[in-house]
Structures are given as C-alpha cells and as structure tokens.
Amino acid sequence: MSAFDTRNGILIRPWTAGDVDALFDTASASLPTLSQWLPWATPAYARTDAETWIAHCMRRRDADEEYHFGAFDTATGELLGSVGLNHRIRAARSAHLGYWVADHARGRGVAVEAARQAARFGFDTLGLQRLVIQVQPENRASLRVAIKLGAVCEGIARNGIIVDGEPREAIVHSLIPADFDAR
C-alpha cells in the first residue's frame, strides 16, 4: 500500500502551491478550535501564512527532511485537515507524527485515517521504526486519535512541548511497525 491510497474516503497527498487557498480557507474557518493547540493558529493568520507554510513543506520534502500532507475528501476534493512527519532523526529512524482536522470534518475519523496513511508512508517508504505523538493532556481529541491508531502511551515528557512560548508537559505515545501491523 502506498501512502497515497484512498481509505475511508480520505486521501493524503503532499501539499502543492495550488493548495494555498484551500489551506487558508479551511484553517481560517477552524481557528477558534485550532488555536487551542497549534501556535500558528492565531487571529492574525493570513493567506501569506498558508503560502509560506506550503512553500516550507515543499522545500522540506525536496530535502527529504519532513513530509506534510493535506487530507482530502476523495469524493469532493475538499480539504479536511493535515498530517505530517517532522522532527526526523535519521540515526534513530524516527519522526514525530502530528495532525489536525477542520471543524467541519470532525467526528468522521479523518485524523485517524490520515495519520494511519502517514504512518504507513513513514514505515514503508522512509524506513522509520518509531513515530512519536506528543499531545497536551487537555487535548482529548488528539489523545483519542493516538489510541485509535494503536500507539502505546509511554508517559509524560516534562517540558516536552512549547505552548505560548512556555514549556509544558506532553503525553507521549509511540507507534512502531509491530504495533501498527497488528491492527
């Protein structure tokens, strides 16, 4: 299976320059929710931010460093959210897995399916052996996604993430190929 197979009506694919408007519109409509968890999701979010982000994603992909994808509805082509592999450590064959879903697409399994496809890409194409998911303890939706993926909770990372410029704890989950393949 490639990372770009469609499952459950969801297709992940790398961001392209043609996705700027969809990203801007989708993220803007979900800012009140996203701003609770993502530092870039502020009231000042602008189309140029979407443009800059996609250009960054394309550069990092071309450099074989990070892989960020839009999650799209296969029937309508509508952008539903995003998923990515970043903080890649080649020597450890690991990366972090992150995701967000637009408000209008919540409750449909989008994050789980998009993350599953990204994980499969990481394991099968990049040869990763470990994916890390770090979640703020209050972010119940993201915690549910990690659990539904079959990720194993490893504990609390003290000062594991930065929120509003301040270090905060994060619940750490990991996913390895054996966990993933057993599902």
C-alpha positions in Angstrom: 0.0 0.0 0.0 1.3 3.4 -0.8 0.7 6.5 1.4 -1.5 7.9 -1.3 -4.1 5.1 -1.4 -7.5 6.2 -0.5 -9.1 4.7 2.5 -12.5 5.5 4.1 -13.0 8.4 1.6 -9.7 10.1 2.6 -6.7 10.7 0.5 -3.5 12.3 1.9 -1.1 13.9 -0.6 1.8 16.3 -0.4 0.9 20.0 -0.3 1.3 21.8 -3.6 1.3 25.5 -4.4 -2.3 25.1 -5.7 -3.5 24.2 -2.2 -2.9 27.7 -0.7 -6.5 28.9 -0.9 -7.9 25.6 0.4 -5.5 25.6 3.4 -6.2 29.3 4.2 -9.9 28.9 4.0 -10.1 25.7 5.9 -7.7 26.7 8.7 -9.4 30.2 9.0 -12.8 28.6 9.5 -11.4 26.4 12.3 -9.1 29.0 14.0 -11.1 29.1 17.3 -10.6 25.3 17.8 -7.1 25.0 16.3 -5.8 28.0 18.3 -6.2 25.9 21.5 -3.4 23.5 20.3 -1.4 25.0 17.4 0.8 28.1 17.8 0.3 29.3 14.2 -3.5 29.3 14.5 -3.9 32.9 15.7 -6.4 35.6 14.7 -3.6 37.1 12.6 -3.4 34.0 10.4 -3.3 35.3 6.8 -3.2 33.8 3.3 0.5 34.6 3.2 0.9 32.3 6.2 -0.6 29.4 4.2 1.6 30.3 1.3 4.7 30.4 3.4 3.8 27.1 5.1 3.2 25.2 1.9 6.5 26.5 0.4 8.2 25.4 3.6 6.6 21.9 3.3 7.7 21.6 -0.3 11.3 22.6 0.5 11.5 20.2 3.4 10.0 17.4 1.3 12.5 18.1 -1.5 15.3 17.9 1.1 13.9 14.6 2.4 13.6 16.0 5.9 9.9 16.4 6.6 6.7 15.2 4.9 3.5 17.2 5.3 0.2 16.2 3.6 -3.2 17.6 3.1 -6.0 15.2 3.9 -8.7 15.4 1.3 -12.2 14.0 0.8 -11.9 11.6 -2.2 -15.4 12.3 -3.4 -15.4 16.1 -3.3 -11.7 17.1 -3.2 -12.4 19.2 -0.1 -9.6 19.8 2.3 -10.4 18.1 5.7 -7.1 18.6 7.6 -3.4 18.0 7.6 -1.0 15.4 8.8 2.8 15.4 8.9 6.0 13.7 9.8 8.6 16.0 11.2 11.5 16.1 13.8 13.0 13.3 11.8 16.1 11.7 13.3 17.7 9.6 10.7 20.1 7.7 13.0 17.2 6.6 15.2 14.9 6.1 12.1 12.2 8.1 13.9 10.0 11.1 13.4 7.1 12.9 15.1 3.6 12.4 13.8 1.2 15.4 14.0 -2.3 16.1 12.7 -5.2 18.5 12.7 -8.7 18.3 11.4 -11.0 21.1 10.2 -14.0 21.8 12.4 -16.5 20.8 9.7 -14.8 17.4 9.3 -14.6 16.4 13.0 -16.1 13.1 14.2 -15.6 11.4 10.8 -12.4 9.5 11.6 -10.4 11.9 9.4 -7.4 12.3 11.8 -7.1 8.6 12.4 -7.2 7.6 8.8 -4.9 10.4 7.7 -2.4 9.6 10.5 -2.7 5.9 9.5 -1.8 6.7 5.9 1.1 9.0 7.0 2.4 6.3 9.4 2.3 3.7 6.6 4.3 6.1 4.4 6.8 6.6 7.2 7.3 2.9 7.9 7.2 1.6 4.3 8.7 4.4 2.3 11.0 6.2 4.7 12.0 3.1 6.7 11.1 4.6 10.0 11.0 2.4 13.0 9.3 4.8 15.5 6.8 7.5 15.3 6.2 9.8 18.3 3.0 11.6 19.0 3.2 14.3 21.7 -0.1 15.7 22.9 -1.1 18.2 25.5 -3.0 16.4 28.3 -6.1 18.6 27.8 -6.3 17.7 24.1 -8.7 14.8 24.4 -9.4 14.5 20.7 -5.7 14.1 19.8 -5.3 11.6 22.6 -8.2 9.5 21.2 -6.6 9.5 17.8 -3.3 8.2 19.2 -5.1 5.4 21.0 -7.2 4.5 17.9 -4.0 4.3 15.9 -2.7 1.7 18.4 0.0 3.9 19.7 1.4 3.0 23.1 1.5 5.6 25.9 5.0 5.9 27.2 4.4 8.6 29.8 4.8 12.3 30.3 7.5 14.4 28.8 8.2 17.2 31.2 8.7 20.4 29.2 8.0 18.3 26.2 6.4 21.0 24.1 6.3 24.8 24.0 2.9 26.5 24.3 2.6 30.3 24.0 6.4 30.4 24.5 6.3 28.4 27.7 7.4 24.8 28.2 4.5 22.4 29.0 4.2 18.7 29.7 3.1 16.4 26.9 1.7 12.9 26.9 4.0 10.8 24.7 2.7 7.9 22.6 4.8 5.9 20.2 3.9 3.8 17.2 6.3 1.2 15.8 5.7 -1.1 12.8 4.8 -4.1 15.0 2.0 -2.1 16.8 0.8 -0.8 13.5 0.8 -4.0 11.7 -1.1 -5.8 14.4 -4.2 -3.7 13.8 
